[in-house]
Amino acid sequence: MTKRLMVCRNCKRFTYEKKCPHCGSGDLSTTWKGLVIILNPESEIAKALKIEEKGKYALYVG
Ligand SMILES: [Zn+2]
């Protein structure tokens, strides 16, 4: 069985694990839309999304 890519509802980061490796939350969703890669946490998009660390994030989590 292939692992499904899931998104943490808490920090909106991607993971294949059952627990978010970034914040430790187990509140994950397989329903997500859009993907944004933040390279610069100082950028306008990072501020708009309230992201303070670089990485891959989902725009919408169901
Ligand atoms: Zn998380």
N, CA, C, O and the ligand as a Tripos MOL2 file, in Angstrom:
@<TRIPOS>MOLECULE
protein
  249   247    63     0     0
PROTEIN
NO_CHARGES

@<TRIPOS>ATOM
      1 N           0.8370   -1.1980    0.0000 N.3       1 MET1
      2 CA          0.0000    0.0000    0.0000 C.3       1 MET1
      3 C           0.8730    1.2490    0.0000 C.2       1 MET1
      4 O           1.8060    1.3720    0.7940 O.2       1 MET1
      5 N           0.5660    2.1460   -0.8760 N.am      2 THR2
      6 CA          1.3480    3.3810   -0.9160 C.3       2 THR2
      7 C           0.8560    4.3520    0.1510 C.2       2 THR2
      8 O          -0.3390    4.4560    0.4290 O.2       2 THR2
      9 N           1.7900    5.0360    0.7190 N.am      3 LYS3
     10 CA          1.4530    6.0380    1.7210 C.3       3 LYS3
     11 C           0.8590    7.2580    1.0390 C.2       3 LYS3
     12 O           1.3150    7.6830   -0.0230 O.2       3 LYS3
     13 N          -0.1520    7.8040    1.6600 N.am      4 ARG4
     14 CA         -0.7690    9.0030    1.1000 C.3       4 ARG4
     15 C          -0.1340   10.2520    1.6840 C.2       4 ARG4
     16 O           0.2140   10.3240    2.8630 O.2       4 ARG4
     17 N          -0.0030   11.2200    0.8120 N.am      5 LEU5
     18 CA          0.5380   12.4970    1.2620 C.3       5 LEU5
     19 C          -0.5520   13.2350    2.0360 C.2       5 LEU5
     20 O          -1.6480   13.4580    1.5220 O.2       5 LEU5
     21 N          -0.2500   13.5990    3.2350 N.am      6 MET6
     22 CA         -1.2310   14.2720    4.0720 C.3       6 MET6
     23 C          -0.7210   15.6390    4.5050 C.2       6 MET6
     24 O           0.4720   15.9430    4.4670 O.2       6 MET6
     25 N          -1.6890   16.4430    4.9170 N.am      7 VAL7
     26 CA         -1.3450   17.7880    5.3580 C.3       7 VAL7
     27 C          -1.7750   17.9610    6.8080 C.2       7 VAL7
     28 O          -2.8710   17.5630    7.2000 O.2       7 VAL7
     29 N          -0.9160   18.5450    7.5680 N.am      8 CYS8
     30 CA         -1.2060   18.8280    8.9730 C.3       8 CYS8
     31 C          -2.1850   20.0050    9.0570 C.2       8 CYS8
     32 O          -1.9470   21.0640    8.4760 O.2       8 CYS8
     33 N          -3.2840   19.8050    9.7860 N.am      9 ARG9
     34 CA         -4.2640   20.8950    9.9110 C.3       9 ARG9
     35 C          -3.7330   22.0150   10.7910 C.2       9 ARG9
     36 O          -4.1910   23.1540   10.7080 O.2       9 ARG9
     37 N          -2.7920   21.6910   11.6100 N.am     10 ASN10
     38 CA         -2.2470   22.6750   12.5350 C.3      10 ASN10
     39 C          -1.2590   23.6290   11.8630 C.2      10 ASN10
     40 O          -1.3860   24.8460   11.9970 O.2      10 ASN10
     41 N          -0.2680   23.0820   11.1360 N.am     11 CYS11
     42 CA          0.7660   23.9510   10.5580 C.3      11 CYS11
     43 C           0.7830   23.9270    9.0290 C.2      11 CYS11
     44 O           1.5850   24.6250    8.4090 O.2      11 CYS11
     45 N          -0.1020   23.1270    8.4150 N.am     12 LYS12
     46 CA         -0.2680   23.0690    6.9590 C.3      12 LYS12
     47 C           0.9690   22.5510    6.1970 C.2      12 LYS12
     48 O           1.1450   22.8360    5.0130 O.2      12 LYS12
     49 N           1.7990   21.8050    6.8850 N.am     13 ARG13
     50 CA          2.9480   21.1930    6.2390 C.3      13 ARG13
     51 C           2.5790   19.7960    5.7620 C.2      13 ARG13
     52 O           1.6110   19.2040    6.2390 O.2      13 ARG13
     53 N           3.3590   19.2710    4.8150 N.am     14 PHE14
     54 CA          3.1020   17.9510    4.2510 C.3      14 PHE14
     55 C           3.8600   16.8620    4.9950 C.2      14 PHE14
     56 O           4.9730   17.0690    5.4800 O.2      14 PHE14
     57 N           3.2280   15.6970    5.0720 N.am     15 THR15
     58 CA          3.9000   14.5590    5.6900 C.3      15 THR15
     59 C           3.3240   13.2480    5.1610 C.2      15 THR15
     60 O           2.1760   13.2030    4.7190 O.2      15 THR15
     61 N           4.1190   12.1870    5.2060 N.am     16 TYR16
     62 CA          3.6450   10.8430    4.8940 C.3      16 TYR16
     63 C           3.4390   10.0500    6.1760 C.2      16 TYR16
     64 O           2.9760    8.9100    6.1390 O.2      16 TYR16
     65 N           3.7760   10.6390    7.2830 N.am     17 GLU17
     66 CA          3.6810    9.9410    8.5640 C.3      17 GLU17
     67 C           2.2910   10.1220    9.1750 C.2      17 GLU17
     68 O           1.4680   10.8890    8.6750 O.2      17 GLU17
     69 N           2.0470    9.3850   10.2850 N.am     18 LYS18
     70 CA          0.7530    9.4850   10.9560 C.3      18 LYS18
     71 C           0.7010   10.6760   11.8980 C.2      18 LYS18
     72 O          -0.3550   11.0770   12.3870 O.2      18 LYS18
     73 N           1.8850   11.2200   12.1310 N.am     19 LYS19
     74 CA          1.9960   12.3780   13.0080 C.3      19 LYS19
     75 C           2.8110   13.4320   12.2810 C.2      19 LYS19
     76 O           3.7440   13.0980   11.5510 O.2      19 LYS19
     77 N           2.4790   14.6690   12.4670 N.am     20 CYS20
     78 CA          3.2390   15.7320   11.8230 C.3      20 CYS20
     79 C           4.6420   15.8120   12.4200 C.2      20 CYS20
     80 O           4.7870   15.9860   13.6300 O.2      20 CYS20
     81 N           5.6830   15.6860   11.5810 N.am     21 PRO21
     82 CA          7.0550   15.7390   12.1100 C.3      21 PRO21
     83 C           7.4780   17.1610   12.4990 C.2      21 PRO21
     84 O           8.5110   17.3580   13.1410 O.2      21 PRO21
     85 N           6.6800   18.1300   12.1080 N.am     22 HIS22
     86 CA          7.0550   19.5230   12.3630 C.3      22 HIS22
     87 C           6.4920   20.0420   13.6830 C.2      22 HIS22
     88 O           7.2050   20.6790   14.4590 O.2      22 HIS22
     89 N           5.2140   19.7710   13.9360 N.am     23 CYS23
     90 CA          4.6140   20.2950   15.1680 C.3      23 CYS23
     91 C           4.1250   19.1980   16.0990 C.2      23 CYS23
     92 O           3.7100   19.4800   17.2240 O.2      23 CYS23
     93 N           4.1710   17.9300   15.6380 N.am     24 GLY24
     94 CA          3.7870   16.8220   16.5060 C.3      24 GLY24
     95 C           2.2960   16.5350   16.5390 C.2      24 GLY24
     96 O           1.8500   15.6290   17.2430 O.2      24 GLY24
     97 N           1.5200   17.3070   15.7780 N.am     25 SER25
     98 CA          0.0760   17.1220   15.7660 C.3      25 SER25
     99 C          -0.3270   15.8620   15.0020 C.2      25 SER25
    100 O           0.3030   15.5130   14.0040 O.2      25 SER25
    101 N          -1.3630   15.1850   15.4630 N.am     26 GLY26
    102 CA         -1.8810   14.0180   14.7670 C.3      26 GLY26
    103 C          -3.1060   14.3690   13.9430 C.2      26 GLY26
    104 O          -3.7570   13.4880   13.3810 O.2      26 GLY26
    105 N          -3.4160   15.6450   13.8710 N.am     27 ASP27
    106 CA         -4.5900   16.1200   13.1410 C.3      27 ASP27
    107 C          -4.2290   16.3510   11.6770 C.2      27 ASP27
    108 O          -3.9170   17.4690   11.2670 O.2      27 ASP27
    109 N          -4.2790   15.2610   10.8910 N.am     28 LEU28
    110 CA         -3.8590   15.3210    9.4940 C.3      28 LEU28
    111 C          -5.0330   15.1280    8.5560 C.2      28 LEU28
    112 O          -6.0240   14.4920    8.9140 O.2      28 LEU28
    113 N          -4.9220   15.6720    7.3650 N.am     29 SER29
    114 CA         -5.9880   15.5710    6.3820 C.3      29 SER29
    115 C          -5.4250   15.1560    5.0250 C.2      29 SER29
    116 O          -4.3450   15.5920    4.6270 O.2      29 SER29
    117 N          -6.1790   14.3030    4.3190 N.am     30 THR30
    118 CA         -5.7750   13.9400    2.9600 C.3      30 THR30
    119 C          -6.4680   14.8390    1.9500 C.2      30 THR30
    120 O          -6.2130   14.7480    0.7490 O.2      30 THR30
    121 N          -7.3450   15.7080    2.4420 N.am     31 THR31
    122 CA         -8.0710   16.6360    1.5760 C.3      31 THR31
    123 C          -7.3850   17.9970    1.6310 C.2      31 THR31
    124 O          -7.5000   18.7300    2.6130 O.2      31 THR31
    125 N          -6.6790   18.3110    0.5690 N.am     32 TRP32
    126 CA         -5.9980   19.6050    0.5460 C.3      32 TRP32
    127 C          -5.9230   20.0930   -0.8940 C.2      32 TRP32
    128 O          -6.0290   19.3130   -1.8400 O.2      32 TRP32
    129 N          -5.7410   21.3770   -1.0350 N.am     33 LYS33
    130 CA         -5.6520   21.9900   -2.3580 C.3      33 LYS33
    131 C          -4.5370   23.0120   -2.3740 C.2      33 LYS33
    132 O          -4.3280   23.7640   -1.4220 O.2      33 LYS33
    133 N          -3.8400   23.0120   -3.4730 N.am     34 GLY34
    134 CA         -2.8110   24.0300   -3.6550 C.3      34 GLY34
    135 C          -1.5660   23.7430   -2.8530 C.2      34 GLY34
    136 O          -1.6150   23.1350   -1.7840 O.2      34 GLY34
    137 N          -0.4750   24.1810   -3.3760 N.am     35 LEU35
    138 CA          0.8010   23.9530   -2.7160 C.3      35 LEU35
    139 C           1.6340   25.2050   -2.8880 C.2      35 LEU35
    140 O           1.7700   25.7280   -3.9940 O.2      35 LEU35
    141 N           2.1760   25.6700   -1.8150 N.am     36 VAL36
    142 CA          3.0260   26.8550   -1.9060 C.3      36 VAL36
    143 C           4.3670   26.5300   -1.2550 C.2      36 VAL36
    144 O           4.4300   25.9490   -0.1720 O.2      36 VAL36
    145 N           5.4250   26.9160   -1.9410 N.am     37 ILE37
    146 CA          6.7570   26.7050   -1.3920 C.3      37 ILE37
    147 C           7.2860   28.0560   -0.9380 C.2      37 ILE37
    148 O           7.4790   28.9720   -1.7370 O.2      37 ILE37
    149 N           7.5100   28.1550    0.3410 N.am     38 ILE38
    150 CA          8.0130   29.4020    0.9140 C.3      38 ILE38
    151 C           9.5460   29.3080    1.0180 C.2      38 ILE38
    152 O          10.0990   28.4880    1.7500 O.2      38 ILE38
    153 N          10.1860   30.1690    0.2660 N.am     39 LEU39
    154 CA         11.6490   30.2050    0.3020 C.3      39 LEU39
    155 C          12.1270   31.3310    1.2080 C.2      39 LEU39
    156 O          13.1990   31.2710    1.8100 O.2      39 LEU39
    157 N          11.2960   32.3500    1.2790 N.am     40 ASN40
    158 CA         11.6530   33.5110    2.0770 C.3      40 ASN40
    159 C          10.5090   33.8630    3.0400 C.2      40 ASN40
    160 O           9.4820   34.3900    2.6140 O.2      40 ASN40
    161 N          10.6830   33.5770    4.3170 N.am     41 PRO41
    162 CA          9.6130   33.8410    5.2880 C.3      41 PRO41
    163 C           9.3090   35.3320    5.4460 C.2      41 PRO41
    164 O           8.3090   35.6980    6.0630 O.2      41 PRO41
    165 N          10.1650   36.1880    4.8940 N.am     42 GLU42
    166 CA          9.9380   37.6360    4.9640 C.3      42 GLU42
    167 C           9.0750   38.1380    3.8150 C.2      42 GLU42
    168 O           8.6870   39.3060    3.7970 O.2      42 GLU42
    169 N           8.7700   37.2670    2.8550 N.am     43 SER43
    170 CA          8.0410   37.6910    1.6670 C.3      43 SER43
    171 C           6.5730   37.9910    1.9840 C.2      43 SER43
    172 O           6.0470   37.5730    3.0150 O.2      43 SER43
    173 N           5.9320   38.7190    1.0810 N.am     44 GLU44
    174 CA          4.5340   39.1050    1.2720 C.3      44 GLU44
    175 C           3.6300   37.8840    1.3780 C.2      44 GLU44
    176 O           2.7210   37.8450    2.2070 O.2      44 GLU44
    177 N           3.8860   36.8830    0.5290 N.am     45 ILE45
    178 CA          3.0280   35.6830    0.5400 C.3      45 ILE45
    179 C           3.1530   34.9460    1.8750 C.2      45 ILE45
    180 O           2.1570   34.4540    2.4050 O.2      45 ILE45
    181 N           4.3510   34.8690    2.4100 N.am     46 ALA46
    182 CA          4.5460   34.2090    3.7030 C.3      46 ALA46
    183 C           3.8060   34.9590    4.8030 C.2      46 ALA46
    184 O           3.2150   34.3480    5.6930 O.2      46 ALA46
    185 N           3.8420   36.2740    4.7340 N.am     47 LYS47
    186 CA          3.1380   37.0920    5.7230 C.3      47 LYS47
    187 C           1.6340   36.9160    5.5960 C.2      47 LYS47
    188 O           0.9200   36.8110    6.5940 O.2      47 LYS47
    189 N           1.1570   36.8850    4.3420 N.am     48 ALA48
    190 CA         -0.2770   36.7250    4.1010 C.3      48 ALA48
    191 C          -0.7700   35.3820    4.6290 C.2      48 ALA48
    192 O          -1.9000   35.2700    5.1060 O.2      48 ALA48
    193 N           0.0770   34.3760    4.5420 N.am     49 LEU49
    194 CA         -0.3030   33.0340    4.9910 C.3      49 LEU49
    195 C           0.1090   32.7800    6.4410 C.2      49 LEU49
    196 O          -0.1220   31.6960    6.9770 O.2      49 LEU49
    197 N           0.7050   33.7640    7.0590 N.am     50 LYS50
    198 CA          1.1770   33.6810    8.4490 C.3      50 LYS50
    199 C           2.1900   32.5430    8.6380 C.2      50 LYS50
    200 O           2.1470   31.8040    9.6220 O.2      50 LYS50
    201 N           3.0910   32.4300    7.6760 N.am     51 ILE51
    202 CA          4.1230   31.3960    7.7190 C.3      51 ILE51
    203 C           5.4450   32.0360    8.1330 C.2      51 ILE51
    204 O           5.8520   33.0590    7.5830 O.2      51 ILE51
    205 N           6.0960   31.4290    9.0950 N.am     52 GLU52
    206 CA          7.3210   32.0250    9.6180 C.3      52 GLU52
    207 C           8.5700   31.1960    9.3410 C.2      52 GLU52
    208 O           9.6790   31.5870    9.7040 O.2      52 GLU52
    209 N           8.3790   30.0360    8.6890 N.am     53 GLU53
    210 CA          9.5020   29.1550    8.3900 C.3      53 GLU53
    211 C           9.4380   28.7540    6.9400 C.2      53 GLU53
    212 O           8.3450   28.6120    6.3910 O.2      53 GLU53
    213 N          10.5970   28.5620    6.2890 N.am     54 LYS54
    214 CA         10.5050   28.1370    4.9050 C.3      54 LYS54
    215 C          10.1500   26.6630    4.8130 C.2      54 LYS54
    216 O          10.4180   25.8740    5.7200 O.2      54 LYS54
    217 N           9.5340   26.3180    3.6790 N.am     55 GLY55
    218 CA          9.0900   24.9360    3.4900 C.3      55 GLY55
    219 C           7.9050   24.8720    2.5500 C.2      55 GLY55
    220 O           7.5200   25.8640    1.9310 O.2      55 GLY55
    221 N           7.3310   23.6710    2.4580 N.am     56 LYS56
    222 CA          6.1920   23.4250    1.5740 C.3      56 LYS56
    223 C           4.9150   23.4420    2.4020 C.2      56 LYS56
    224 O           4.8300   22.7780    3.4350 O.2      56 LYS56
    225 N           3.9330   24.1940    1.9510 N.am     57 TYR57
    226 CA          2.6780   24.2940    2.6660 C.3      57 TYR57
    227 C           1.4920   24.1320    1.7400 C.2      57 TYR57
    228 O           1.5800   24.4260    0.5480 O.2      57 TYR57
    229 N           0.3790   23.6630    2.2890 N.am     58 ALA58
    230 CA         -0.8620   23.5770    1.5280 C.3      58 ALA58
    231 C          -1.6170   24.8960    1.7060 C.2      58 ALA58
    232 O          -1.5870   25.5090    2.7730 O.2      58 ALA58
    233 N          -2.2930   25.3140    0.6340 N.am     59 LEU59
    234 CA         -3.0640   26.5550    0.7210 C.3      59 LEU59
    235 C          -4.4040   26.3350    1.4260 C.2      59 LEU59
    236 O          -4.8900   27.1930    2.1640 O.2      59 LEU59
    237 N          -4.9860   25.1580    1.1750 N.am     60 TYR60
    238 CA         -6.2750   24.8460    1.7590 C.3      60 TYR60
    239 C          -6.2380   23.4320    2.3370 C.2      60 TYR60
    240 O          -5.7900   22.5060    1.6610 O.2      60 TYR60
    241 N          -6.6880   23.2570    3.5360 N.am     61 VAL61
    242 CA         -6.7710   21.9340    4.1490 C.3      61 VAL61
    243 C          -8.2190   21.6540    4.5140 C.2      61 VAL61
    244 O          -8.8540   22.4390    5.2190 O.2      61 VAL61
    245 N          -8.7420   20.5230    4.0280 N.am     62 GLY62
    246 CA        -10.1370   20.1640    4.2630 C.3      62 GLY62
    247 C         -10.3380   19.4780    5.5960 C.2      62 GLY62
    248 O         -11.4630   19.1140    5.9390 O.2      62 GLY62
    249 ZN          2.0520   20.2200   11.9010 Zn       63 ZN63
@<TRIPOS>BOND
     1     1     2 1
     2     2     3 1
     3     3     4 2
     4     3     5 am
     5     5     6 1
     6     6     7 1
     7     7     8 2
     8     7     9 am
     9     9    10 1
    10    10    11 1
    11    11    12 2
    12    11    13 am
    13    13    14 1
    14    14    15 1
    15    15    16 2
    16    15    17 am
    17    17    18 1
    18    18    19 1
    19    19    20 2
    20    19    21 am
    21    21    22 1
    22    22    23 1
    23    23    24 2
    24    23    25 am
    25    25    26 1
    26    26    27 1
    27    27    28 2
    28    27    29 am
    29    29    30 1
    30    30    31 1
    31    31    32 2
    32    31    33 am
    33    33    34 1
    34    34    35 1
    35    35    36 2
    36    35    37 am
    37    37    38 1
    38    38    39 1
    39    39    40 2
    40    39    41 am
    41    41    42 1
    42    42    43 1
    43    43    44 2
    44    43    45 am
    45    45    46 1
    46    46    47 1
    47    47    48 2
    48    47    49 am
    49    49    50 1
    50    50    51 1
    51    51    52 2
    52    51    53 am
    53    53    54 1
    54    54    55 1
    55    55    56 2
    56    55    57 am
    57    57    58 1
    58    58    59 1
    59    59    60 2
    60    59    61 am
    61    61    62 1
    62    62    63 1
    63    63    64 2
    64    63    65 am
    65    65    66 1
    66    66    67 1
    67    67    68 2
    68    67    69 am
    69    69    70 1
    70    70    71 1
    71    71    72 2
    72    71    73 am
    73    73    74 1
    74    74    75 1
    75    75    76 2
    76    75    77 am
    77    77    78 1
    78    78    79 1
    79    79    80 2
    80    79    81 am
    81    81    82 1
    82    82    83 1
    83    83    84 2
    84    83    85 am
    85    85    86 1
    86    86    87 1
    87    87    88 2
    88    87    89 am
    89    89    90 1
    90    90    91 1
    91    91    92 2
    92    91    93 am
    93    93    94 1
    94    94    95 1
    95    95    96 2
    96    95    97 am
    97    97    98 1
    98    98    99 1
    99    99   100 2
   100    99   101 am
   101   101   102 1
   102   102   103 1
   103   103   104 2
   104   103   105 am
   105   105   106 1
   106   106   107 1
   107   107   108 2
   108   107   109 am
   109   109   110 1
   110   110   111 1
   111   111   112 2
   112   111   113 am
   113   113   114 1
   114   114   115 1
   115   115   116 2
   116   115   117 am
   117   117   118 1
   118   118   119 1
   119   119   120 2
   120   119   121 am
   121   121   122 1
   122   122   123 1
   123   123   124 2
   124   123   125 am
   125   125   126 1
   126   126   127 1
   127   127   128 2
   128   127   129 am
   129   129   130 1
   130   130   131 1
   131   131   132 2
   132   131   133 am
   133   133   134 1
   134   134   135 1
   135   135   136 2
   136   135   137 am
   137   137   138 1
   138   138   139 1
   139   139   140 2
   140   139   141 am
   141   141   142 1
   142   142   143 1
   143   143   144 2
   144   143   145 am
   145   145   146 1
   146   146   147 1
   147   147   148 2
   148   147   149 am
   149   149   150 1
   150   150   151 1
   151   151   152 2
   152   151   153 am
   153   153   154 1
   154   154   155 1
   155   155   156 2
   156   155   157 am
   157   157   158 1
   158   158   159 1
   159   159   160 2
   160   159   161 am
   161   161   162 1
   162   162   163 1
   163   163   164 2
   164   163   165 am
   165   165   166 1
   166   166   167 1
   167   167   168 2
   168   167   169 am
   169   169   170 1
   170   170   171 1
   171   171   172 2
   172   171   173 am
   173   173   174 1
   174   174   175 1
   175   175   176 2
   176   175   177 am
   177   177   178 1
   178   178   179 1
   179   179   180 2
   180   179   181 am
   181   181   182 1
   182   182   183 1
   183   183   184 2
   184   183   185 am
   185   185   186 1
   186   186   187 1
   187   187   188 2
   188   187   189 am
   189   189   190 1
   190   190   191 1
   191   191   192 2
   192   191   193 am
   193   193   194 1
   194   194   195 1
   195   195   196 2
   196   195   197 am
   197   197   198 1
   198   198   199 1
   199   199   200 2
   200   199   201 am
   201   201   202 1
   202   202   203 1
   203   203   204 2
   204   203   205 am
   205   205   206 1
   206   206   207 1
   207   207   208 2
   208   207   209 am
   209   209   210 1
   210   210   211 1
   211   211   212 2
   212   211   213 am
   213   213   214 1
   214   214   215 1
   215   215   216 2
   216   215   217 am
   217   217   218 1
   218   218   219 1
   219   219   220 2
   220   219   221 am
   221   221   222 1
   222   222   223 1
   223   223   224 2
   224   223   225 am
   225   225   226 1
   226   226   227 1
   227   227   228 2
   228   227   229 am
   229   229   230 1
   230   230   231 1
   231   231   232 2
   232   231   233 am
   233   233   234 1
   234   234   235 1
   235   235   236 2
   236   235   237 am
   237   237   238 1
   238   238   239 1
   239   239   240 2
   240   239   241 am
   241   241   242 1
   242   242   243 1
   243   243   244 2
   244   243   245 am
   245   245   246 1
   246   246   247 1
   247   247   248 2
@<TRIPOS>SUBSTRUCTURE
     1 MET1         2 RESIDUE 1 A MET
     2 THR2         6 RESIDUE 1 A THR
     3 LYS3        10 RESIDUE 1 A LYS
     4 ARG4        14 RESIDUE 1 A ARG
     5 LEU5        18 RESIDUE 1 A LEU
     6 MET6        22 RESIDUE 1 A MET
     7 VAL7        26 RESIDUE 1 A VAL
     8 CYS8        30 RESIDUE 1 A CYS
     9 ARG9        34 RESIDUE 1 A ARG
    10 ASN10       38 RESIDUE 1 A ASN
    11 CYS11       42 RESIDUE 1 A CYS
    12 LYS12       46 RESIDUE 1 A LYS
    13 ARG13       50 RESIDUE 1 A ARG
    14 PHE14       54 RESIDUE 1 A PHE
    15 THR15       58 RESIDUE 1 A THR
    16 TYR16       62 RESIDUE 1 A TYR
    17 GLU17       66 RESIDUE 1 A GLU
    18 LYS18       70 RESIDUE 1 A LYS
    19 LYS19       74 RESIDUE 1 A LYS
    20 CYS20       78 RESIDUE 1 A CYS
    21 PRO21       82 RESIDUE 1 A PRO
    22 HIS22       86 RESIDUE 1 A HIS
    23 CYS23       90 RESIDUE 1 A CYS
    24 GLY24       94 RESIDUE 1 A GLY
    25 SER25       98 RESIDUE 1 A SER
    26 GLY26      102 RESIDUE 1 A GLY
    27 ASP27      106 RESIDUE 1 A ASP
    28 LEU28      110 RESIDUE 1 A LEU
    29 SER29      114 RESIDUE 1 A SER
    30 THR30      118 RESIDUE 1 A THR
    31 THR31      122 RESIDUE 1 A THR
    32 TRP32      126 RESIDUE 1 A TRP
    33 LYS33      130 RESIDUE 1 A LYS
    34 GLY34      134 RESIDUE 1 A GLY
    35 LEU35      138 RESIDUE 1 A LEU
    36 VAL36      142 RESIDUE 1 A VAL
    37 ILE37      146 RESIDUE 1 A ILE
    38 ILE38      150 RESIDUE 1 A ILE
    39 LEU39      154 RESIDUE 1 A LEU
    40 ASN40      158 RESIDUE 1 A ASN
    41 PRO41      162 RESIDUE 1 A PRO
    42 GLU42      166 RESIDUE 1 A GLU
    43 SER43      170 RESIDUE 1 A SER
    44 GLU44      174 RESIDUE 1 A GLU
    45 ILE45      178 RESIDUE 1 A ILE
    46 ALA46      182 RESIDUE 1 A ALA
    47 LYS47      186 RESIDUE 1 A LYS
    48 ALA48      190 RESIDUE 1 A ALA
    49 LEU49      194 RESIDUE 1 A LEU
    50 LYS50      198 RESIDUE 1 A LYS
    51 ILE51      202 RESIDUE 1 A ILE
    52 GLU52      206 RESIDUE 1 A GLU
    53 GLU53      210 RESIDUE 1 A GLU
    54 LYS54      214 RESIDUE 1 A LYS
    55 GLY55      218 RESIDUE 1 A GLY
    56 LYS56      222 RESIDUE 1 A LYS
    57 TYR57      226 RESIDUE 1 A TYR
    58 ALA58      230 RESIDUE 1 A ALA
    59 LEU59      234 RESIDUE 1 A LEU
    60 TYR60      238 RESIDUE 1 A TYR
    61 VAL61      242 RESIDUE 1 A VAL
    62 GLY62      246 RESIDUE 1 A GLY
    63 ZN63       249 GROUP 0 **** ****
